[in-house]
Amino acid sequence: MPILSFILKRVIQAGFVLIAVTLFVSFAIRLTGDPAVMMLRESANVTPEDLARIREGLGLNRPFLVQYGDFIGGLLTGDLGNSFFRGAIAPLVSGALGATLLLALTSLAVSLLISVPLGIYAATHRGSFGDQLVRVLSLAGLSFPNFWLGIMLVLIFSVTLRWLPPSGFTGPQSLIMPAVTIGVILTSTNLRIVRTTMLDVLSSQFIMVARAKGLSQAKVIYKHALRNSSIALVTYLGLQFGSLMGGLVVVELVFNWPGMGTLAIEAIAQRDYPILQTVISILAVLIVAVNLLVDLTYMLLDPRIRLE
């Protein structure tokens, strides 16, 4: 079946991407320092023999390709191994992955809840004061660095008003400010995409035919125009997911969010190779999986699109 062949091809591509990414990360992080030195940095009179024993205990005395092969083998079998400093990796990654996915999906939901209605309104009221205001707001949103917006929200809603917790993950209230921070930044671009694509679709001939048939404005907009314009938005959301994962690192640090970004930064600081390799590998798989999902979604949005 074409769809199974397509998925299989993408899985194979994902495997090559995973190997390339993890190989580069595994090599690059070893250029930043020696974990044995990190472990003994506060000890006095450290001898080369002490460092050699630590490296042997961590398995760092083996050739690089042997260490990398063990990591990939463990990843494929579900055995994530142990961190150099923090014990088993699996519980660390599972908790951080859940927190990151929760923040990412909530941020996307916030962005879509804002950008789709405003984009439709701006497109259907082209040239009006509301349209101009929406465009100005979208440009303003592009000007906000995510860390600055996060800090401003903390100052207003945590320090001044004391409505929300400033950091950490203590409950649903802790999710509001990080999700709004990322969601507002994403909204700025998504809103412009929705407005532009809706304007193109609304000027199409099939929309004129739908209106000539006497269909209501709501049915024309939401059943015909929005469905056809959503292909561009879905495409961009797939591309946006990769940058979203990168942007989450900064926001997680601002709000002390216990996600994959925070875990990766801590691993970099400690030269904890196993954790960093695992985090990067999982994020790479997520990005490839989201792009595969986007490709399959095309067929639902537009039956004219076929895998062949």
N, C-alpha and C positions, 0 to 999 in steps of 0.2 A: 504494500500500500504506500502511496506517495507520502502521506503524512508520517508514517513510521520511518520511511527512508530519510525524510527530512530531519526528524528528531534524532535519528542515529547519527547522521552527518554532523549535526550540531553538537552532539555529545562528544564525538571524536574531536571536533574543533575545540571544545571546552577542555578536553584532556591536554591538547597541545598548549593552549593558553595557560593552563594551570602549571604545566611543567616549566614553561618559559618564565612565568612570573615568580614561582617559588625558587627556581634556580638562580634568577637574578637577585632576589631578596636574600637568599641563603649566602650567596657570594658577597653581596654588598655589605651586609651587617657584620661579617667577619673582618671587614676592613676598619670598623669603628673602634675595636678594642678587644681585649681578652677578658672573658668572664672570670677566669681564675684571679686576675688582678682585681676585679671588682669585689670578689669574695674576701680577699685578703687586704683590701685597701686601708683598713683601719688597724691592721696588725703591724707590730714593729718587728724588725729583724726578719723579714721574709726572705727566704733563700730560694734559689732556682729549683732546688729539690722540692720545696713546698709547692711551688707553682706546677711543677711536673706532676706531682701526686694529684693535685686538684684536676688538672687537665685529663689525666688518665681516668679519674673517677667519673668525670663528665663525658668521657668518650671523645674528647677533643683532640686526642693524640692520633686518632685514626685519619686516613686520607679523606679529603673533602667529599669526593664522590661517594665513598662508602657511607659517610654520615648522611648525605643527601638521599642515597638509596634507601637507607633505613627509615628516614622520615617519610618518604613517599609510600613505602610499603606499609608503614603504620597508618598513614592517612587512608589508604585504600581499604585496609582491614578494620578501620574504626578504632584502632589503638593509637590515641594521640600522644601517649607517652607521658613523661614527667617534665616539669619545668626545672631549670637549674636552681631556682630559689623558692618556688611556691608550691611544690608538690604536683599532684596530678593535674594535667591540663584540661581534661574533659569537663569537669565541673566549672572551671574558670571560664572556659569558652562558651559553654551552654548558657550560663547566666548572663554573660556579656552580650552574646548574640541575641538573646531574647529582649534585652533592654534596648539594643540598637534597632532591631526590627520594629519594636513598639514605637520608638521615637520616629523612625523613618516613615512608617505607614501613617502614623498620626499626622506628621508634617505634610505628607502628600494629601491626606484628606482635608486638612485645613486649607491648603493651597487650592485644591479643586473646588471646595465649597465657596471660596471667595472668587476665584478667577473665572469659573464657568458662568455664573449668573451675571457678573459685571461685564465679562467679555460679550455675552449675548446682548446685554442692554446697550453697550457701546456700539455694537454693530447695527442693531435695529434702530438706534437713534443717532445715526452718523451726523456729525457736524453740530450736534446740540451742545448745550453747556455741560450736560451730564457726560457726554462722550469726551469732551475736552478735559473734564475733571478726572475721569478714569485714566486717561492717557498720562496726565501729569502725575497722578498717584503711582502709576506703574513705573514711570521714569524715576520718581523719588525712591521707590523701593529698590531699584537697581543700584542706587547710590549708597545704600546702607551696607557696610561690612557686617557680616553676621555676628562677629564677636562684639562689635560696638553696640548693635541692637540688643544683643543679649545682656550686656552690662547695663544699658539704659533701662531695660525691663526690670532687672534686679534692683536698681536704685529706686525705681518708682514703686513697684509693687511689693518688694520685700523690705527695703530699707525705710522708705518713706511711709507707705500705706500699711505695710505689714500684713498684706492679704495672702501672700504666697510664700512658701519656703524658698530660700535663696539658692539652695543646691541640694545635691543628693537625690535619692529616690525613696521617698517615704510614703507615697500614696499617689492617687490620681492627680492631686493638686500639683505635685512636683513635675508632672508632664506638661502642664499648660505653657509655661514660659519657654522651655526649649522647643516645643512643637510650634508655637507661634513665631519664634525667632526664625526657624528654618522655613516655616510655611509662608511667611511674609516675603522672604527673599525669593522663594520659588514662584510665588504668585505674580511677581513683577513680570517675569518672562511668559509664564503660562497665560496670563491675561492678554498680553499682546498677540500671542499665537491664536487664542480663541477668537479675538476680535478680527484679526486679519483673515483667517480662514473662513469665518462666518460671512464676512463681507464678500469674499470670492464666491462662496456657495450661494448666497442670497441673490447674486447677480446672474446665476446660471439659468439656463432655459427651462430645466425641469422644475425649478422653483416657480417660474412664471406660469408653467402649465398647471402646477398644483394649485396656485392661487386662482387661476382661471376656472378650475373645476369647482370653486366655491369652498375649498377647505378653510377652516378657521386659521387665524394667525398663529395660535398656539400649536396647532397640529403641523403647520408648515415649518415652524421654527424648530420644535423639539423632535418631531418624528423624521422629518426629511433633512432639514439644513444641519441640525446638530449632529446627526449620525454621520453625515458625509464629511463634515468638518472635523470630526473627532479623530480621524486617521492621522492627521498631522500632529495633534496633541498627544496621541498615544505613542507615536514615533519619538517625539521629543521627551516624553516621560521615560521611555526606555533609555535614551541617551542621558537623561538627567539623573538617572539612578546612580550611575557611576560617580558623577560629581557630587551627588548627595552623600554618598558614602565618605568622600573626602571632606566635605563640609561638616559632616557630623563630628569629625575629630575635634575641630576647634570649639564647636558648641558644647560637646561633651566635657571638654576641659573647663569652659566657662562655668557650666552648671554642675561640675563634678558628677556627671552622669556616668553610671557604672556600665558603659558599653564597650564595644570593640575598639573604638578609637582610644579611649582611656587605657584599655588593656595594652594596646599596641605601643602607646607612648611610654608606658611603664616598662614594657619589655625592651624597648630601644634604650632607655636610660640604664637598664641593668645588663644590657647585652645578652638578654635571654632569648637565644636563637629559637628554641622549640616553640615558644609561645608566639613569637612574631611570625614565624613561618606558617603556623597553623592559622593565625588570624588572617594573614594575607591570602592564604589558599581559600579559606571559606568565603571571604569577600569576593574573590575572583569568581568562584562558582556561583555566587548569588547574582553577580552582574551578568554573567553569561546566561544564567537561567531566566533572568528578567528579560533580556533581549530575545530569547527564544519565545517566551510568553507573548511578547509584543508582536513577533512575526505571526504567531498563531492567531492572535486577536484580529489581525487584519482580515482574515477570512470571515470572521463573524460580523465585522463592520461593513465589509464590502464583498458580496458574493462573487463579484467579477474577478477578484484576486484568487489565483490558484497557485498551488505550489509548483506546478510544472513551469 
